[in-house]
């Protein structure tokens, strides 16, 4: 778990681990517990859409950025959201830091995968019969901010969603 967040948002969530599907499952379980403590402050729709975006980004990191994984980096077909020049040397690690203020949900996801070459202009929902390729498009449509930065040491993904204040009846 993390430190106290600004704007009275309470404690944040800080999760680290190897880029594997088990990490995605653990991160989503911890996020569910995080929401339980905030159910009075964050509308269910905001929680659901923010969680969806996180799930999509984490899954993409695992599928396209993890070294030695069963999915190779994207070749421009399918998802089109893969890592750039190939697998990282050694296992890919992920750190996910979530904060919740009165007005915004924010997550910063840092990975040690190779820089992800993303053509943001090409990120769109695929045809209805496509088996993949929805991840970043779904995430982007669920957020108010979706930023990605790459450098040799990995990628940083910043996701945020403004939230409506819940009337607490006080």
N, C-alpha and C positions, 0 to 999 in steps of 0.2 A: 504494500500500500504506500501511498505517497504522503506528501506534506499538505498542510492546510493551504487551500486555494484562495486567490484573491477574490474580492467582492463577496465574501461570506459564503462561498460555494461549498465549504466543508472540505474534508480530505479528498484528495484526488486518488488516482489509481495508477500505479506504475508496475508494468509487467515486462519481464525479460525472458527470453528463451530462444531455443534453436528453431529455425524456420521449418517446422514440420506441421502436419495437420493436427497432431496432438496439441501443439501450442495454440493453434487457432481455436480449438475446442476449449482449452483451459482459459484462454483470454475471454471468450464469449461467456463462459460460466462465471468468471470473476466480474465481468461487466453486468451480468444479470444480478449478481449480489450487490454491485454498486448501485444499480437502479432501485433495488428494494429500499435502500436508505434514502432515496430521493423521490419516491413515487408521489409524494405530496407536492413536489416542486417542479416536476417535469412531466408534461403531458405524454400519454402513451404513444401517440403518433410521432412525437419528436424522438422518444427513446427508440422506437422501432426503426425509423429511417436512419438515425445516427448509427445504430447497431448494424444495420444492413450495410451501410457504407464501410464501416470498419471491417466487417466480415469479408467484403469483396476485396478490399485492399490487402488484408492479411493473406487471403487465399491466393491472390495474384503473386504475392511475394513468394509464398511456398511453391506454387506451381512453376513460376518463371524465373525466380531468382535463386532458389536453393541449389547449392552445389550437390551433385550426386543424386539429385531427385529424379523421379521417373519422367518428369516433364522437362523437355529441353527448352531453352529460351526461344521466344517467338521468332518465326521465320517470315512473319508478315501475313500468315494465314491464321485462321481461328481467332483467338483472342486479340492478337495484334498489340498486346500490352506487355510483352516480355522484356527481360533484361537485355541490355545491349550486347556487349562483346563476348559473352560466355559466362561460365560459372565462376564464382569466387573461389579463391584458394582456401580450402577448408570449409567447414560448415558456416552457413549464413545464420547470423544472429539477428534478433529483432528486439527492440525496446519500444514499448507502447506506453505513452504517458497521457492520461485523460484528466481533464479538469472540467468542472461544471460551475459556472457562475450563475447569477440570477437571470442573465440574459443570453447566455451562450454555452453550448457544449463544444469542447475542443479536444482534439487528440493530435499528438505528434507521434508518428511512427517512423523510427529510424531503423534501417537495416544495413547489413554489411554486404549485400548483394552487389554484383556489378551494376554500373549505372544503367538505369532503365531508359531506353530510347523510346519515348512516347510521342507520337504525332497526335497532339491534342485536337487538331482539326479533323482527324479521322475517327476520333472516339465518338461512336454513335451506336444506337441499338441496332443489332443485326436483324436480318429477316426472321420472321416468326419460327421458321423451321430450323434455324441454326442451332447447333448443339452447344456453342460457346460464344464468347465475345461480348457478354453483357456487363461484365464486372465493373470496369471503370465508368461506363455509361450510366449504370444504376447508381453507383456511388456519387457521381457528379450531379445527377438529378435530385439526389437526396440532401444535398449540402448547399450552404451559402458560400462557402469557400472550400476549394480543393486545389492545393498547391503541391507541386513536386519539384524537388531540387536534387540533382545528382552531382556526385564528385567521385573521385577514385575510391574513397573509403566506403561508398554506399549511397543510399538514397534516403531522403527525408520527405515524408508525406505529411502535410498539414491539412486536417479536415476540421471544419467548424459548421455548426448549425445554430442560427439564432433561435431562441425559444420564446414562446409566449409565456408570460407570467401566469401562474395558476392562482386563482382567487382562493386564498386559504381560509376565507371566512372570518378573519380576525378583524 
